[in-house]
Amino acid sequence: MAEAFPPQDRMSRSELRAGAALAAVFGLRMLGLFMVLPVLSLYVRDLPGGDSLAWAGIALGAFALTQALFQIPYGLASDRWGRKPVIVAGLLLFAFGSGLAAWAPTIEWMIAARVLQGAGAISAAVSALAADLTREQHRTKVMAMIGASIGVVFAVSLVAAPALYASVGMPAMFAGIAGLALLAIVVVWRIVPNPPALAKQAGPLPLWPVLSDGQLWRLNFGIFVKHLTQIALFLVIPRLLVDLHGMPAGRHWQLYLPVVLVSFVLMAPVIVVAEKRGWIRQVLLGCIVLLAVSQVLLILGYTDFRLLAAALLVFFLAFNILEASLPALVSRMAPAGTRGFALGAFNTAQALGAGCGGVLGGWLAMNHGPRAVFVAALVLMLVWLVWARSMRVPPLSDQREYALPPEVDLDTASEEIGRLPGVREVAVEPERRVARLKINPERWDERLMLRYIGGEA
């Protein structure tokens, strides 16, 4: 069996197709989430029991809290049974929860619907599938494609959500969200390429290397802080715009759209330069600093519309860059055969952050005002910055898969292959007689491996 991905500098046609299709899946699902983000805290005020900011925060964050419970199980399931079936199951649950939200007559039913939406926790499985279908040197580009789709649908939702909310109402919006989830299922089955065999894991899963990896925990904490801040901001800022700046919900897009589009334009060259020059760590630390700066601007001047707009621009510039680079780093650092689990833990931290952002942000805003929300976010970002300074970014690696002929002793194959120059990790599947390798392309010599398995040098 030849190597899983041929060595080449440009993205292959299959990688481009995988990136575009998975970006569409993420985009369709995230459009459903973002559509309600700018207006949900306003809508639930009119539901029985929804006039409290605390209850509004729970309704906003309940989705993410359920996501936190299911991300790791979904990631593990995708390692075991394959990515696509797990993704489809999650999209079906999300669609059903969206239908329930369309009917919800009270704040309690809305929270229950958001909980059910969150049970469709496919982010880890989709990210793992993207990693399966791309080589490591192009993975951040694919994650950036996905991040770009998220940024585009975020901008679209900020424009469309207030207008749709005013014209058709929230129930019809939730019904449309259910339809988008069903459309995403079609994209998964008909357009997304099938992953190579290395996407499935047989035998016991080596979970401890993921759970004990301090480098991965730095990334997990970072995504927690980032999404906690995002949800907390969108709990308080829409109400600030209405109550403090006299900007009705139907005009909020006039602020959000230029902020998101400008941040997206600025993001692209930063990612390209960081990948080309190996500045991933420096860019990550710089983005954390920018996130902190955005909170300082809000603390000092959220009553000034211009400072508030500048803070949002700085925040989303850093947010979009990290949205592409953090999952790519997780997939690079994950031990062989545990990518789904590692990304499941990562997305669990992301969902926990979003859930805590709704609950904590609502409590702080109700009891201490919006400035307390920004101060809490700033403190968490400074903690992240201190911890991230000691992060080590491993060199780029690539993946290979080889069939092991009958004469190769499976009991010693892993150890012997591991001694070859450039081999970083080895995982042997005895049932399929396949060795899956993570290698350093700069030190790898294909001829030595072919000689070991009896192939032609």
C-alpha positions in Angstrom: 0.0 0.0 0.0 1.4 3.4 -0.9 1.6 6.3 1.4 -1.7 7.9 2.3 -0.9 11.3 0.9 1.6 11.9 -2.0 4.4 14.4 -1.1 3.7 17.7 -2.8 3.8 21.4 -1.9 0.4 22.4 -3.2 -2.9 21.3 -1.9 -4.3 18.4 -3.9 -7.7 18.4 -5.6 -9.0 16.0 -3.0 -7.8 18.3 -0.2 -9.4 21.4 -1.8 -12.7 19.4 -2.2 -12.6 18.2 1.4 -11.9 21.7 2.7 -14.6 23.3 0.6 -17.2 20.7 1.5 -16.5 20.6 5.2 -16.4 24.4 5.2 -19.9 24.2 3.7 -21.1 21.7 6.4 -19.7 23.9 9.2 -21.1 27.0 7.5 -24.6 25.6 7.2 -24.6 24.5 10.8 -23.0 27.6 12.2 -25.4 29.8 10.2 -28.1 28.2 12.2 -26.4 29.1 15.5 -25.3 32.6 14.5 -28.7 33.5 13.2 -30.1 33.4 16.8 -27.0 34.9 18.5 -27.7 38.6 17.9 -31.4 38.4 18.7 -32.1 35.5 21.1 -31.5 37.6 24.3 -34.0 40.1 22.9 -36.5 37.4 21.9 -36.6 35.5 25.2 -37.5 38.7 27.0 -41.0 38.2 25.6 -41.3 34.6 26.7 -42.8 33.8 30.1 -39.9 33.9 32.6 -37.4 35.2 30.1 -37.2 38.8 31.2 -34.3 38.0 33.5 -30.7 38.4 32.1 -29.7 35.3 34.1 -32.4 33.1 32.4 -31.5 34.7 29.1 -27.9 33.7 29.7 -28.9 30.1 30.4 -30.9 30.0 27.2 -28.0 31.3 25.3 -25.4 29.0 26.9 -27.5 25.8 27.4 -26.6 24.8 23.9 -22.9 24.9 24.6 -23.1 23.2 28.0 -24.7 20.1 26.3 -22.0 20.3 23.6 -19.4 20.1 26.3 -21.0 16.8 27.5 -21.1 15.2 24.1 -17.9 16.4 22.3 -15.6 13.7 23.7 -18.1 10.8 23.2 -18.7 12.0 19.6 -14.9 12.2 19.0 -14.3 8.8 20.5 -17.2 7.4 18.5 -15.7 8.8 15.3 -12.3 7.3 16.1 -14.1 3.9 16.5 -16.9 3.8 13.9 -15.9 6.5 11.4 -16.5 10.2 11.1 -19.5 10.4 8.7 -22.0 8.3 10.6 -21.3 10.3 13.8 -21.6 13.6 12.0 -25.0 12.7 10.5 -26.4 11.5 13.8 -25.4 14.8 15.4 -27.0 16.9 12.6 -30.2 15.0 13.0 -30.3 15.8 16.8 -29.5 19.4 16.0 -32.4 19.6 13.5 -34.8 18.0 16.0 -33.8 20.5 18.7 -34.2 23.4 16.3 -37.8 22.2 15.6 -38.5 22.1 19.3 -37.1 25.6 19.7 -39.5 26.8 17.0 -42.4 25.6 19.1 -41.1 26.5 22.6 -43.8 28.6 24.4 -41.8 29.4 27.6 -38.2 30.0 28.6 -38.0 26.5 30.2 -39.0 24.9 26.9 -36.5 27.1 25.0 -33.7 26.0 27.3 -34.7 22.4 26.8 -34.6 22.9 23.0 -31.2 24.5 23.2 -30.0 21.6 25.3 -31.2 19.2 22.6 -29.6 21.3 19.9 -26.3 21.0 21.8 -26.6 17.2 21.8 -25.6 17.3 18.1 -22.0 17.9 19.0 -20.3 17.3 15.7 -17.4 19.8 15.8 -14.8 17.3 16.9 -15.8 14.8 14.3 -15.8 17.3 11.5 -12.5 18.8 12.6 -11.0 15.2 12.8 -12.4 14.4 9.3 -10.8 17.6 7.9 -7.5 16.5 9.5 -7.9 12.9 8.1 -8.4 14.3 4.6 -5.5 16.7 4.5 -1.7 16.7 5.1 -0.4 18.5 8.1 1.4 21.2 6.1 -1.9 22.2 4.6 -4.1 21.6 7.6 -4.1 25.2 8.9 -5.2 26.3 5.4 -8.1 23.9 5.5 -9.0 25.0 9.0 -8.8 28.6 7.7 -11.2 27.7 4.9 -13.6 26.4 7.6 -12.9 29.4 9.7 -13.5 31.6 6.7 -16.9 30.0 6.1 -17.7 30.6 9.7 -16.7 34.2 9.4 -18.8 34.7 6.2 -21.9 33.1 7.7 -21.4 35.1 10.9 -21.4 38.3 8.8 -24.4 37.1 6.8 -26.3 36.2 10.0 -25.5 39.6 11.6 -27.1 41.2 8.5 -30.0 38.8 8.0 -30.9 37.9 11.6 -32.3 41.3 12.7 -34.3 41.6 9.4 -35.6 38.1 9.6 -36.4 38.5 13.3 -38.5 41.6 12.5 -40.2 40.1 9.4 -40.8 36.4 10.1 -40.1 36.0 13.8 -37.9 33.6 15.8 -40.0 30.4 15.4 -39.7 30.6 11.6 -36.0 31.2 12.0 -35.6 28.1 14.1 -37.6 26.1 11.5 -35.2 27.3 8.8 -32.2 26.3 11.0 -33.6 22.8 11.1 -33.7 22.8 7.3 -30.1 23.9 7.1 -29.0 21.0 9.3 -30.8 18.5 7.0 -29.1 20.1 4.0 -25.7 19.7 5.7 -26.4 16.0 5.9 -26.7 15.8 2.1 -23.4 17.6 1.8 -21.7 15.1 4.1 -22.9 12.0 2.3 -22.7 13.3 -1.3 -19.9 15.8 -1.5 -17.4 15.2 1.3 -14.7 12.7 0.3 -14.5 9.4 2.2 -11.6 9.4 4.7 -8.7 7.0 4.4 -8.7 3.8 6.5 -6.5 5.5 9.1 -9.5 7.5 10.3 -10.8 4.4 12.1 -9.3 3.0 15.3 -9.3 -0.7 16.3 -8.5 -2.0 19.8 -8.2 0.0 23.0 -7.8 3.8 22.5 -4.7 5.3 24.1 -6.5 8.1 26.0 -3.9 8.9 28.7 -1.4 10.5 26.3 -4.1 13.1 25.4 -5.3 13.6 29.0 -1.8 14.1 30.4 -0.5 16.4 27.6 0.2 19.8 29.1 0.6 21.3 25.6 -2.9 20.2 24.6 -4.3 21.6 27.8 -2.9 25.0 27.0 -4.9 25.0 23.8 -8.0 23.6 25.5 -7.9 26.4 28.1 -7.4 29.0 25.3 -10.5 27.9 23.4 -12.4 27.9 26.7 -11.5 31.5 27.4 -12.1 32.6 23.8 -15.6 31.3 23.5 -16.6 32.3 27.0 -15.8 35.8 26.1 -17.6 35.6 22.7 -20.9 34.5 24.3 -20.6 36.9 27.2 -20.1 39.8 24.8 -23.1 38.8 22.7 -25.3 38.6 25.8 -24.6 42.2 26.9 -23.6 44.1 23.8 -27.0 43.8 21.9 -28.7 45.2 24.9 -26.1 47.9 25.3 -26.7 48.9 21.7 -30.4 49.1 22.2 -30.6 50.6 25.7 -27.4 52.8 25.8 -26.7 53.8 22.2 -30.3 53.9 20.9 -29.6 51.4 18.1 -32.6 49.2 17.4 -32.0 45.5 16.7 -32.7 45.9 13.0 -29.7 48.2 12.6 -27.1 46.2 14.6 -25.7 44.7 11.4 -24.4 48.2 10.5 -21.9 47.7 13.3 -21.3 44.0 13.1 -20.9 43.6 9.3 -18.0 46.0 8.7 -16.2 44.8 11.9 -16.4 41.1 10.8 -15.5 41.7 7.2 -12.5 43.9 8.0 -11.2 41.4 10.6 -11.6 38.6 8.0 -9.6 40.6 5.4 -6.8 41.2 7.9 -6.8 37.6 9.1 -5.8 36.0 5.8 -2.3 37.5 5.3 -1.5 36.8 9.0 -2.2 33.1 8.7 -0.3 32.8 5.4 2.8 34.5 6.8 2.6 32.6 10.1 2.5 29.2 8.2 5.2 30.2 5.7 7.7 31.5 8.3 6.9 29.2 11.2 5.6 32.0 13.4 2.6 30.0 14.8 3.6 30.5 18.5 4.3 34.2 18.0 1.0 34.8 16.2 -0.9 32.9 18.9 0.6 35.0 21.7 -0.1 38.1 19.7 -3.7 37.2 19.3 -4.1 36.6 23.0 -2.7 40.1 23.6 -5.2 41.5 21.1 -8.1 39.8 22.9 -6.9 41.4 26.1 -6.7 44.8 24.4 -10.2 44.5 23.2 -11.5 44.0 26.7 -9.5 47.0 28.0 -11.1 49.1 25.3 -14.6 47.9 26.4 -13.8 48.5 30.1 -12.6 52.0 29.4 -15.2 53.1 26.9 -18.2 50.8 26.2 -20.4 53.9 26.6 -18.5 55.5 23.6 -19.8 53.9 20.4 -16.5 54.4 18.5 -14.5 52.7 21.2 -17.0 49.9 21.4 -16.7 49.4 17.6 -12.9 49.4 17.8 -12.9 46.9 20.6 -15.1 44.5 18.5 -12.8 44.9 15.5 -9.7 44.0 17.6 -11.6 41.1 19.2 -12.8 39.5 16.0 -9.4 39.9 14.2 -7.8 37.8 17.0 -10.8 35.5 17.3 -10.8 34.6 13.6 -7.1 33.9 13.5 -7.3 31.6 16.6 -10.4 29.9 15.2 -8.3 28.6 12.3 -4.9 28.0 14.1 -6.0 26.4 17.4 -7.7 23.2 16.0 -4.9 22.8 13.5 -2.4 22.8 16.4 -4.5 20.2 18.3 -4.5 17.9 15.3 -0.7 18.3 14.9 0.0 17.6 18.6 -2.5 14.7 19.0 -0.9 11.3 19.4 -1.5 8.8 16.6 -4.9 7.3 16.5 -6.4 9.7 19.0 -7.2 12.8 16.9 -10.9 12.5 17.3 -10.5 12.2 21.1 -8.1 15.1 21.3 -10.4 17.3 19.2 -13.3 16.1 21.3 -11.6 17.3 24.4 -10.7 20.6 22.6 -14.3 21.1 21.5 -15.6 20.2 25.0 -13.5 23.0 26.4 -14.9 25.3 23.7 -18.4 24.4 24.5 -17.8 24.7 28.2 -16.5 28.2 27.6 -19.5 29.2 25.6 -21.9 27.7 28.2 -20.0 29.5 31.0 -20.0 32.7 29.0 -23.8 32.7 28.9 -24.3 31.7 32.6 -21.4 33.8 34.1 -22.0 36.7 31.7 -25.6 36.9 32.6 -25.0 36.7 36.4 -22.2 39.3 36.3 -24.2 41.7 34.1 -27.3 41.4 36.2 -25.5 41.9 39.5 -22.5 44.1 38.7 -23.1 45.6 35.3 -21.5 45.1 31.9 -18.1 46.3 32.9 -17.7 43.3 35.3 -18.2 41.0 32.3 -15.3 42.7 30.5 -13.0 42.6 33.6 -13.6 38.9 34.1 -12.8 38.2 30.5 -9.6 40.3 30.7 -8.4 38.4 33.8 -8.9 35.0 32.1 -7.1 36.2 29.0 -4.1 37.3 31.1 -4.0 33.9 32.8 -4.1 32.3 29.3 -1.2 34.5 28.1 1.0 33.6 31.0 0.4 29.9 30.5 0.7 30.0 26.7 4.2 31.6 26.9 5.6 28.2 27.7 3.9 26.4 24.8 6.0 24.4 22.4 4.9 24.0 18.8 6.1 20.7 17.3 7.6 20.7 13.8 5.4 19.9 10.8 4.7 16.2 10.3 3.0 14.1 7.6 1.0 10.8 7.7 1.8 7.5 6.0 0.0 4.2 5.9 1.6 0.9 4.9 0.3 -2.7 4.5 2.4 -5.1 6.5 3.1 -8.4 4.6 2.8 -11.8 6.4 6.5 -12.1 7.0 6.5 -9.0 9.2 6.2 -9.8 13.0 3.4 -7.6 14.3 4.6 -7.9 17.9 7.9 -6.1 17.1 6.8 -4.0 14.1 5.9 -0.9 16.1 9.3 -0.9 17.9 11.3 -1.6 14.7 9.5 1.0 12.5 9.8 3.5 15.3 13.6 3.3 15.0 13.6 4.6 11.4 14.8 8.1 10.9 12.0 10.7 10.9 9.3 8.5 12.5 7.5 10.4 15.3 4.7 8.0 16.1 3.6 4.5 15.0 0.2 2.8 15.4 -0.2 -0.8 14.2 -3.6 -2.3 13.5 -3.2 -6.1 13.7 -6.6 -6.9 12.3 -5.8 -5.1 9.0 -2.1 -5.6 9.2 -1.6 -1.9 8.6 1.0 0.5 10.1 0.0 4.2 10.5 2.9 6.6 10.8 3.4 10.2 11.7 6.7 11.3 10.3 9.0 14.3 10.0 9.2 14.9 6.2 12.6 16.5 6.5 14.2 13.4 8.0 12.0 10.7 6.4 13.6 8.2 4.0 10.9 6.2 2.1 13.3 3.6 0.9 14.1 2.4 4.4 10.4 1.7 5.1 9.9 -0.1 1.8 13.0 -2.2 2.5 11.6 -3.1 5.9 8.3 -4.3 4.5 9.9 -6.0 1.5 9.0 -3.5 -1.1 11.2 -2.1 -3.8 13.7 0.6 -2.6 
